[in-house]
Amino acid sequence: MRFFSRLAFLAAFLAVMILPLSLMSAKKEEKKPSTSSSFPDTYLSQLDKGERFKNPDYFRILAGDGIRTADPRGLFHRVSVAVGEGKNYKALYLARLFTVIKPDSPEGWANRASIAATLGLKEESAASQANSERPDGARPVPLGVLPGNGLQVRPKDTYDWAAAMALVADGLASKVGPNHVVSVRDDVSGIHVSTPQELADLNEELAKDDLPPNGPWAVSEPVRATDVLPNLFSLVSGSPMKEKTTNKGSLIGAMAMAGLAGLQRDAAAAAQASQASGTMLERAMSVPSKYSGGTYTGVFFPGMTPEQKTYQPKPSGEFYAVGGPLPLLWASGSSLSPTVLCQLVSTENLVTHHIGPEDLKKPAAKKKFYHEHLPPLNYPRLAVLRYRKQPGGDDYETSIPLTLFEVMLNGNDLAEMFPNANLMFFDFADDNVHYQRGDLTILPTNGKSGLVGYDDKGIVYTGNPHPSAWLLPPTTQKQN
Amino acid sequence: MSSYYKLIFSTVVCGLSLLSVVSAQTSTGPNIWSLSPQERQALLAEQQRQAQLAQTQSMQIQQQIRDAYASQQQAQMNLRQSQLDYVESQQQSVQSKQAATNAAMEAGRASVAGDLAKERMSKQTDLVVKAANGWQPPKGYSTSGAPKATLADPFAPKPQQAQESPEQSLKRAVEGSCLTLDEEHGVARTTVSCNWQGLTRELQANVYPVLPDGSLLDSAARVQRFLQSVRDSSDKICVMRPEGELVWIR
């Protein structure tokens, strides 16, 4: 049974399981309950198997902050299981959660200190140790896992890898606020240059339509999960690449010149020229790449102190560029928030489409497209995993968009942490094979047709990142 | 066109002259009552002949007018047709030239486009090579596994600690060491001079050990940590004198 298809059975029937909020007596800033009980219906209509989030408890636990209501005994047992399996990132995430749920437990703090030490997180370990000695006077603990810090240990498996992403999200949220965007260079896993055979195949197709031959190109390889963590940065600012369009004035001038040249040469032979020459000239007059310029700044934290680095993507063919920022919504925002506020900033108008709440009441209408710049939107923190079915093959298995907790937690975790819940959950054991093999890749897709965000009225906007459109933190911070 | 009006004019003039002659003869002719019946009959016959002649001439003139008009119409039609033929021939000529021009432009365009395409293709190849050669391998992990953490069970039964207050556990923690509980401040202090191995200076009596994070020994766990630190690490050790002065011992 293919593991991704198992998620089709994610129907979750949760019994009443809300534990007293009094159990959570940790820091105030860590205890804000989520105010929404699900994603808007407009977004769910754009999500494969989105109906699973209509169960408020499923949404709360696997997309929001409901994990804070976990049973402490079950939670501690899952910490010990994770430690036993060498999944130290997952163990640390759960141990942090334990100290939030039971901040008066010296053992909880001591366990957190011990696990943090194994990952080289000295500050977090020392502060947790201090709290273990006087838990009644527990002080805030620095969250040490950040881009460039605390990620030296290779995660044990996909669950552990997902937990590391959650730790990064929370580390940055405590440093810079809840609406941050974590990215990685889109060419971090390599660049694919078109082969002579690929070029020949393409040009054969073009020739069938009397189109002129194309030139070579290079594209980024899909970003592999194993390459992500050591190469993360917090994307703090950026100007996407400029997208060049054909200059009609110069094109007309060039055509006139070309015509004169033809007259001077041989008017009789000119009659043999094909009508495709106009297209040829337009193509010939276009630049080697439509994209140019662009720059962005990433911040990372070697030794807990921030450092900046400026990156510049490179054009790599008529319609391609490499080295742009690939957004990772799982590591952006807070791990306990269903969404992160950010903006798909573009140099040109984007091709988008909208769905408002009123559109759901109408019969299925033809999709309307718009050309516009998008405002800051709430982007659900979902992403897609993908791998080749066979090594070297062209067939891919692609997951539905998943929340981070749907990747990080397995059925046993949920059963023990939420013993009163009748929670049917199918985990992802099989994809550890692909994680270990290194061909598990991540796509920044959280909807059926790409990257989806919604505004405060629940209107959904779909628009996809590309070389001239990047997902950036909002310039004006808005409260979710 | 002018000959046509001249013809009409002369015809009308002739007609009017003939009518005036006839009228003059009629008005100035002999008195009919004075003529003999034969003469009178002859005169009447002559007058009838003249009238018929005039009528015939008038009809001929009208016919001539009609003929002239028809002729003029035909001439106009011929002229219009010739003009149309001329325009058409001109149009054909222009179209022919235009077609030749367009075809020549197409050929020129294709030729120039070919040159530009080659140049663009060359630049595109350079871009691709530059992008591919500029790639740097990603950073990796420095270790493939972490050491195993030690865990304490928060839910394990703790019979002794369950009845112990923090002060009691602190007292228990300092037992057997040269520390004692300063009940006034609720922290541990030295009782007698301690000379632990590794210290460059001995701990004097009545000083308060301080942990690296600035904490005094106010709990059993902190006492344990201090004692552990003295035994096992080379970290600096600090104490606070009763008057508040901090002194580094190691």
Chai-1 contact restraints between the chains, C-beta under 6 A:
chainA,res_idxA,chainB,res_idxB,connection_type,confidence,min_distance_angstrom,max_distance_angstrom,comment,restraint_id
A,R73,B,F155,contact,1.0,0.0,6.0,A-B,restraint_1
A,F76,B,P154,contact,1.0,0.0,6.0,A-B,restraint_2
A,S80,B,L151,contact,1.0,0.0,6.0,A-B,restraint_3
A,V83,B,A149,contact,1.0,0.0,6.0,A-B,restraint_4
A,V83,B,L151,contact,1.0,0.0,6.0,A-B,restraint_5
A,N88,B,A146,contact,1.0,0.0,6.0,A-B,restraint_6
A,S105,B,P154,contact,1.0,0.0,6.0,A-B,restraint_7
A,E107,B,A152,contact,1.0,0.0,6.0,A-B,restraint_8
A,E107,B,P154,contact,1.0,0.0,6.0,A-B,restraint_9
A,G108,B,P154,contact,1.0,0.0,6.0,A-B,restraint_10
A,A110,B,A152,contact,1.0,0.0,6.0,A-B,restraint_11
A,N111,B,L151,contact,1.0,0.0,6.0,A-B,restraint_12
A,S114,B,A149,contact,1.0,0.0,6.0,A-B,restraint_13
A,S114,B,T150,contact,1.0,0.0,6.0,A-B,restraint_14
A,I115,B,A149,contact,1.0,0.0,6.0,A-B,restraint_15
A,T118,B,A146,contact,1.0,0.0,6.0,A-B,restraint_16
A,T118,B,P147,contact,1.0,0.0,6.0,A-B,restraint_17
A,T118,B,A149,contact,1.0,0.0,6.0,A-B,restraint_18
A,L119,B,A146,contact,1.0,0.0,6.0,A-B,restraint_19
A,A130,B,D213,contact,1.0,0.0,6.0,A-B,restraint_20
A,E133,B,S219,contact,1.0,0.0,6.0,A-B,restraint_21
A,E133,B,A221,contact,1.0,0.0,6.0,A-B,restraint_22
A,E133,B,R222,contact,1.0,0.0,6.0,A-B,restraint_23
A,R134,B,S219,contact,1.0,0.0,6.0,A-B,restraint_24
A,Q152,B,S142,contact,1.0,0.0,6.0,A-B,restraint_25
A,Q152,B,T143,contact,1.0,0.0,6.0,A-B,restraint_26
A,V153,B,T143,contact,1.0,0.0,6.0,A-B,restraint_27
A,V153,B,A146,contact,1.0,0.0,6.0,A-B,restraint_28
A,R154,B,Y141,contact,1.0,0.0,6.0,A-B,restraint_29
A,R154,B,S144,contact,1.0,0.0,6.0,A-B,restraint_30
A,V188,B,P138,contact,1.0,0.0,6.0,A-B,restraint_31
A,I191,B,A132,contact,1.0,0.0,6.0,A-B,restraint_32
A,I191,B,W135,contact,1.0,0.0,6.0,A-B,restraint_33
A,V193,B,A132,contact,1.0,0.0,6.0,A-B,restraint_34
A,G215,B,M121,contact,1.0,0.0,6.0,A-B,restraint_35
A,G215,B,Q124,contact,1.0,0.0,6.0,A-B,restraint_36
A,P216,B,T125,contact,1.0,0.0,6.0,A-B,restraint_37
A,P216,B,V128,contact,1.0,0.0,6.0,A-B,restraint_38
A,A218,B,V128,contact,1.0,0.0,6.0,A-B,restraint_39
A,A218,B,A131,contact,1.0,0.0,6.0,A-B,restraint_40
A,A218,B,A132,contact,1.0,0.0,6.0,A-B,restraint_41
A,D227,B,P138,contact,1.0,0.0,6.0,A-B,restraint_42
A,P230,B,K139,contact,1.0,0.0,6.0,A-B,restraint_43
A,P230,B,G140,contact,1.0,0.0,6.0,A-B,restraint_44
A,P230,B,Y141,contact,1.0,0.0,6.0,A-B,restraint_45
A,N231,B,P138,contact,1.0,0.0,6.0,A-B,restraint_46
A,N231,B,K139,contact,1.0,0.0,6.0,A-B,restraint_47
A,M255,B,R109,contact,1.0,0.0,6.0,A-B,restraint_48
A,A258,B,G108,contact,1.0,0.0,6.0,A-B,restraint_49
A,A258,B,R109,contact,1.0,0.0,6.0,A-B,restraint_50
A,A258,B,V112,contact,1.0,0.0,6.0,A-B,restraint_51
A,G259,B,M105,contact,1.0,0.0,6.0,A-B,restraint_52
A,G259,B,G108,contact,1.0,0.0,6.0,A-B,restraint_53
A,A261,B,G108,contact,1.0,0.0,6.0,A-B,restraint_54
A,A261,B,V112,contact,1.0,0.0,6.0,A-B,restraint_55
A,G262,B,A104,contact,1.0,0.0,6.0,A-B,restraint_56
A,G262,B,M105,contact,1.0,0.0,6.0,A-B,restraint_57
A,G262,B,A107,contact,1.0,0.0,6.0,A-B,restraint_58
A,G262,B,G108,contact,1.0,0.0,6.0,A-B,restraint_59
A,L263,B,A104,contact,1.0,0.0,6.0,A-B,restraint_60
A,A267,B,A100,contact,1.0,0.0,6.0,A-B,restraint_61
A,A267,B,A104,contact,1.0,0.0,6.0,A-B,restraint_62
A,A269,B,A107,contact,1.0,0.0,6.0,A-B,restraint_63
A,A270,B,A103,contact,1.0,0.0,6.0,A-B,restraint_64
A,A270,B,A104,contact,1.0,0.0,6.0,A-B,restraint_65
A,A270,B,E106,contact,1.0,0.0,6.0,A-B,restraint_66
A,A270,B,A107,contact,1.0,0.0,6.0,A-B,restraint_67
A,A271,B,A103,contact,1.0,0.0,6.0,A-B,restraint_68
A,A273,B,E106,contact,1.0,0.0,6.0,A-B,restraint_69
A,A273,B,A107,contact,1.0,0.0,6.0,A-B,restraint_70
A,A273,B,A110,contact,1.0,0.0,6.0,A-B,restraint_71
A,S277,B,E106,contact,1.0,0.0,6.0,A-B,restraint_72
A,S277,B,R109,contact,1.0,0.0,6.0,A-B,restraint_73
A,S277,B,A110,contact,1.0,0.0,6.0,A-B,restraint_74
A,S277,B,A113,contact,1.0,0.0,6.0,A-B,restraint_75
A,M280,B,A113,contact,1.0,0.0,6.0,A-B,restraint_76
A,L281,B,R109,contact,1.0,0.0,6.0,A-B,restraint_77
A,L281,B,A113,contact,1.0,0.0,6.0,A-B,restraint_78
A,A284,B,A113,contact,1.0,0.0,6.0,A-B,restraint_79
A,A284,B,L116,contact,1.0,0.0,6.0,A-B,restraint_80
A,A284,B,A117,contact,1.0,0.0,6.0,A-B,restraint_81
A,A284,B,R120,contact,1.0,0.0,6.0,A-B,restraint_82
A,P288,B,R120,contact,1.0,0.0,6.0,A-B,restraint_83
A,P288,B,K123,contact,1.0,0.0,6.0,A-B,restraint_84
A,P288,B,Q124,contact,1.0,0.0,6.0,A-B,restraint_85
A,P288,B,L127,contact,1.0,0.0,6.0,A-B,restraint_86
A,S289,B,L127,contact,1.0,0.0,6.0,A-B,restraint_87
A,K314,B,A131,contact,1.0,0.0,6.0,A-B,restraint_88
A,P315,B,L127,contact,1.0,0.0,6.0,A-B,restraint_89
A,S316,B,V128,contact,1.0,0.0,6.0,A-B,restraint_90
A,S316,B,A131,contact,1.0,0.0,6.0,A-B,restraint_91
A,G317,B,V128,contact,1.0,0.0,6.0,A-B,restraint_92
A,V322,B,A131,contact,1.0,0.0,6.0,A-B,restraint_93
